[in-house]
Amino acid sequence: MLKHASAPARFFTQIPNEILRHPRLSAAAVRLLTWQLSLPDGADQPLSETAARAGITKTAFTRAKRELIAEGYVHEWRRQGPGGRWSTKQLVSNVPLSGEEAAAARDGRHADVTPAAPAAPSPAAGEPGPRPAARSPERDEGDTSHPPHPLAEAGAAALAAVSHRERRLRLAGREVRQLAALAGEWLARGVTAQELCLTLTSGLPAQIHSPAGIVRDRLLRKMPAPPGPVAEPPAGQPCGRGCGRTFTPVADETWCRDCRVAAAAASSRRGARAVRAALRGPGAGRPVGRAMIEPSI
């Protein structure tokens, strides 16, 4: 495929590839988010108005907003003012934020306790700006300089299946990445993805306030024991009958199986001869009729 792209000289917005290629965001959610990020600083346009301007229907807007909140790109808070009226404050970010990070950005402070770095000078139009004071976004599939661990990838896929099966345990992309290593350890210990999903979704409480907290607790508390070492079979021993074979005794055998079978057959033949002799009576000798009539050579 051929591609021709000219860098715009002005009126452009830098959007991370993680948003444009996000596997769990619908087209309406991506359009809503990118439209909001393209607004100039200081613009006070609520999401519902953005959706109307972008031509997004009410049903699609409701779904798109729910997706953006679940993935950590949108946060909102409802507060009651002094006069009893309620208002909603919304925050939109170009990287997923936790609740604590979002509250810190809302209040103009940093989420951690480390001092803030000196502010860098504003870049010229078109130049890359500094990343927000939040977690670095996930690498896209084209960046393979540090590929994720296969078990972590499998764990993330298993957690995504959990979110799909049980909507009350829906995890944001950031939370999936944080818990992927724990889920991968379950898989490394021989648990299938289906068994992991059943363990995490069975017996849930009626109300779930923190899906990530419940998943983390169950992953840690119910972690199966690592598989033990495989027991080696006991070493063979030589047959006590002197046949030269070696065998692995099941109980207290001293002869190999072939010698035991041969001995049992010989014992059976001796018993049969004894029975025939007893049936002939005490005075009977060996049969000689056939030997007497055979011609000598």
C-alpha positions as CSV (number, residue, x, y, z in Angstrom):
1,M,0.0,0.0,0.0
2,L,1.3,3.5,-0.9
3,K,0.8,6.4,1.5
4,H,1.5,10.1,1.0
5,A,1.2,12.4,4.1
6,S,2.2,16.0,4.3
7,A,2.8,17.5,7.7
8,P,0.3,20.4,8.3
9,A,1.9,23.8,9.0
10,R,-0.8,24.8,11.5
11,F,-4.1,23.8,13.1
12,F,-3.2,20.2,13.9
13,T,-3.3,17.9,16.9
14,Q,-0.9,15.2,17.9
15,I,-2.9,12.0,18.7
16,P,-1.1,8.9,20.1
17,N,-1.4,5.8,18.0
18,E,-2.7,4.0,21.0
19,I,-6.0,5.9,20.7
20,L,-6.3,5.5,16.9
21,R,-5.6,1.8,17.1
22,H,-7.2,1.0,20.4
23,P,-8.8,-2.5,20.3
24,R,-11.6,-1.7,22.7
25,L,-12.7,1.8,21.5
26,S,-15.4,2.1,18.9
27,A,-15.2,4.5,16.0
28,A,-17.5,6.9,17.8
29,A,-15.4,6.8,21.0
30,V,-12.2,7.6,19.0
31,R,-13.9,10.4,17.1
32,L,-15.3,11.9,20.4
33,L,-11.9,11.7,22.1
34,T,-9.9,13.1,19.2
35,W,-12.4,15.9,18.7
36,Q,-12.1,16.9,22.3
37,L,-8.3,16.8,22.3
38,S,-8.3,19.0,19.2
39,L,-10.1,21.8,21.0
40,P,-7.9,24.8,22.0
41,D,-6.8,25.2,25.6
42,G,-9.4,26.8,27.7
43,A,-12.3,25.6,25.6
44,D,-15.2,24.5,27.9
45,Q,-17.2,22.2,25.7
46,P,-18.9,19.3,27.4
47,L,-18.8,15.9,25.8
48,S,-22.4,15.9,24.9
49,E,-22.0,19.1,22.9
50,T,-18.9,17.6,21.2
51,A,-20.9,14.6,20.2
52,A,-23.6,16.7,18.7
53,R,-21.0,18.7,16.7
54,A,-19.3,15.5,15.6
55,G,-22.5,14.0,14.3
56,I,-22.6,11.2,16.9
57,T,-26.1,10.0,17.8
58,K,-27.2,9.9,21.4
59,T,-27.1,6.1,21.6
60,A,-23.6,6.0,20.1
61,F,-22.5,8.8,22.4
62,T,-23.7,7.0,25.5
63,R,-21.7,3.9,24.5
64,A,-18.7,5.9,23.5
65,K,-18.6,7.8,26.7
66,R,-18.9,4.6,28.7
67,E,-15.9,3.1,26.8
68,L,-13.7,6.1,27.3
69,I,-14.5,6.1,31.1
70,A,-13.7,2.4,31.3
71,E,-10.4,2.8,29.5
72,G,-9.3,5.8,31.7
73,Y,-9.4,8.5,29.0
74,V,-12.4,10.4,30.5
75,H,-13.2,11.1,34.2
76,E,-16.0,13.1,35.6
77,W,-17.2,14.2,39.0
78,R,-20.6,15.4,40.1
79,R,-20.8,17.9,42.9
80,Q,-23.6,19.8,44.6
81,G,-23.2,23.5,44.9
82,P,-24.2,25.7,47.8
83,G,-27.6,26.4,46.3
84,G,-28.3,22.6,46.0
85,R,-27.7,22.5,42.2
86,W,-25.6,19.7,40.8
87,S,-22.8,20.2,38.3
88,T,-20.5,17.8,36.5
89,K,-16.9,18.4,35.8
90,Q,-15.2,16.4,33.1
91,L,-11.6,15.7,32.3
92,V,-10.2,14.3,29.0
93,S,-6.7,13.0,28.6
94,N,-4.6,11.6,25.8
95,V,-3.3,8.8,28.0
96,P,-5.2,6.5,30.4
97,L,-5.3,7.9,33.9
98,S,-6.2,6.3,37.2
99,G,-8.7,8.0,39.5
100,E,-5.9,9.4,41.6
101,E,-4.0,10.7,38.6
102,A,-7.1,12.3,37.1
103,A,-8.0,14.0,40.4
104,A,-4.4,15.3,40.6
105,A,-4.7,16.7,37.1
106,R,-8.0,18.3,37.9
107,D,-6.6,20.0,41.0
108,G,-3.4,21.1,39.3
109,R,-1.1,18.9,41.3
110,H,1.0,15.7,40.8
111,A,-0.3,12.3,41.7
112,D,3.0,11.2,43.3
113,V,5.0,12.9,46.1
114,T,8.1,13.6,44.0
115,P,8.7,17.3,43.2
116,A,7.6,18.4,39.8
117,A,10.3,19.0,37.2
118,P,10.8,22.6,36.0
119,A,8.4,23.5,33.3
120,A,9.9,23.3,29.8
121,P,9.5,26.2,27.4
122,S,6.5,26.0,25.1
123,P,7.4,24.3,21.8
124,A,6.9,26.0,18.6
125,A,3.8,25.0,16.5
126,G,4.4,21.5,15.0
127,E,7.2,20.5,17.3
128,P,6.6,17.6,19.7
129,G,5.6,18.7,23.2
130,P,6.4,17.0,26.5
131,R,4.3,14.1,27.7
132,P,1.8,14.6,30.4
133,A,2.7,13.8,34.0
134,A,1.1,10.4,33.8
135,R,2.0,6.8,32.9
136,S,3.6,6.4,29.5
137,P,1.1,5.0,27.0
138,E,1.4,1.5,25.9
139,R,3.6,0.8,22.9
140,D,1.9,0.0,19.6
141,E,2.3,-3.1,17.6
142,G,4.9,-1.5,15.4
143,D,7.4,-0.9,18.2
144,T,9.3,-4.1,19.0
145,S,12.4,-2.7,20.8
146,H,11.1,-4.2,24.1
147,P,8.4,-6.8,23.2
148,P,6.2,-7.8,26.2
149,H,6.7,-11.2,27.8
150,P,4.6,-13.9,26.2
151,L,3.1,-15.0,29.5
152,A,2.1,-11.4,30.3
153,E,0.5,-11.2,26.8
154,A,-1.4,-14.4,27.5
155,G,-2.4,-13.1,31.0
156,A,-3.7,-9.9,29.4
157,A,-5.8,-11.9,26.9
158,A,-7.2,-14.0,29.7
159,L,-8.2,-10.9,31.7
160,A,-9.8,-9.4,28.6
161,A,-11.9,-12.6,28.3
162,V,-12.9,-12.2,32.0
163,S,-14.1,-8.6,31.3
164,H,-16.0,-9.8,28.3
165,R,-17.7,-12.6,30.2
166,E,-18.5,-10.7,33.4
167,R,-19.3,-7.0,32.8
168,R,-19.1,-6.2,36.4
169,L,-15.4,-7.1,36.3
170,R,-14.6,-4.9,33.3
171,L,-11.1,-3.6,33.6
172,A,-9.5,-0.6,32.0
173,G,-6.6,-1.1,29.7
174,R,-4.2,0.3,32.3
175,E,-5.5,-2.2,34.9
176,V,-5.2,-5.1,32.5
177,R,-1.5,-4.3,32.0
178,Q,-0.9,-4.0,35.7
179,L,-2.5,-7.4,36.4
180,A,-1.3,-9.3,33.3
181,A,1.8,-10.6,35.0
182,L,-0.2,-12.2,37.8
183,A,-2.6,-13.8,35.4
184,G,0.3,-15.0,33.4
185,E,1.8,-16.7,36.5
186,W,-1.5,-18.7,36.8
187,L,-1.1,-19.9,33.2
188,A,2.5,-20.8,33.9
189,R,1.4,-23.0,36.8
190,G,-0.8,-25.1,34.5
191,V,-4.2,-23.3,34.8
192,T,-6.1,-22.9,31.6
193,A,-7.6,-19.5,30.6
194,Q,-11.1,-21.0,31.0
195,E,-10.3,-22.2,34.6
196,L,-8.8,-18.8,35.4
197,C,-12.0,-17.0,34.1
198,L,-14.2,-19.3,36.2
199,T,-12.2,-18.7,39.3
200,L,-12.4,-14.9,38.9
201,T,-16.1,-14.7,38.0
202,S,-17.6,-17.3,40.4
203,G,-19.2,-16.3,43.7
204,L,-18.9,-12.5,43.2
205,P,-20.5,-10.2,45.8
206,A,-23.8,-8.4,44.9
207,Q,-22.1,-5.0,44.7
208,I,-18.7,-4.5,43.2
209,H,-17.0,-1.1,43.9
210,S,-13.6,-1.9,42.6
211,P,-13.4,-4.6,39.8
212,A,-9.6,-4.3,39.7
213,G,-9.3,-4.7,43.4
214,I,-11.4,-7.9,43.4
215,V,-9.4,-9.4,40.5
216,R,-6.1,-8.6,42.1
217,D,-7.3,-10.1,45.5
218,R,-8.4,-13.3,43.8
219,L,-5.3,-13.6,41.7
220,L,-3.1,-13.3,44.8
221,R,-5.2,-15.2,47.3
222,K,-6.2,-18.1,45.1
223,M,-2.9,-18.5,43.3
224,P,-2.3,-22.2,42.8
225,A,0.9,-23.8,44.1
226,P,3.7,-24.2,41.5
227,P,3.9,-27.7,40.0
228,G,6.2,-30.0,42.0
229,P,9.2,-31.9,40.5
230,V,8.3,-34.9,38.4
231,A,9.1,-38.1,40.4
232,E,11.6,-40.3,38.6
233,P,10.8,-44.0,38.4
234,P,12.9,-46.2,40.7
235,A,16.1,-47.6,39.3
236,G,15.9,-51.2,37.9
237,Q,17.5,-54.1,39.8
238,P,18.9,-57.4,38.4
239,C,16.7,-60.5,38.4
240,G,17.5,-62.8,41.3
241,R,17.1,-65.9,39.1
242,G,20.2,-65.0,37.2
243,C,18.7,-64.4,33.7
244,G,20.6,-61.2,33.3
245,R,17.6,-59.0,33.0
246,T,16.8,-55.9,35.1
247,F,13.4,-54.9,36.2
248,T,11.5,-52.4,38.4
249,P,9.9,-54.2,41.4
250,V,6.3,-53.2,42.2
251,A,6.3,-54.8,45.7
252,D,8.9,-57.2,47.0
253,E,9.6,-59.2,43.8
254,T,13.1,-60.5,43.3
255,W,12.6,-62.1,39.9
256,C,11.7,-60.4,36.7
257,R,8.3,-60.8,35.1
258,D,9.5,-63.4,32.5
259,C,11.1,-65.5,35.1
260,R,8.1,-65.4,37.3
261,V,5.9,-66.4,34.4
262,A,8.2,-69.3,33.5
263,A,8.4,-70.5,37.1
264,A,4.6,-70.4,37.4
265,A,4.2,-72.4,34.1
266,A,6.8,-75.0,35.3
267,S,5.0,-75.3,38.7
268,S,1.7,-75.8,36.8
269,R,3.2,-78.7,34.7
270,R,4.5,-80.4,37.8
271,G,1.2,-80.2,39.5
272,A,-0.5,-81.7,36.4
273,R,1.9,-84.7,36.3
274,A,1.2,-85.3,40.0
275,V,-2.5,-85.3,39.4
276,R,-2.2,-87.9,36.6
277,A,0.0,-90.1,38.6
278,A,-2.5,-90.1,41.5
279,L,-5.3,-91.0,39.1
280,R,-3.3,-94.1,37.8
281,G,-3.0,-95.6,41.2
282,P,-0.1,-96.7,43.4
283,G,1.0,-99.8,41.4
284,A,1.0,-98.3,38.0
285,G,4.4,-97.9,36.2
286,R,5.4,-95.9,33.2
287,P,3.5,-96.7,30.0
288,V,5.6,-99.0,27.8
289,G,3.3,-100.1,25.0
290,R,4.5,-97.6,22.5
291,A,8.2,-98.2,23.3
292,M,7.8,-102.0,22.9
293,I,6.4,-101.8,19.4
294,E,8.6,-99.3,17.9
295,P,11.3,-100.9,15.6
296,S,14.8,-100.5,16.7
297,I,17.1,-98.4,14.4
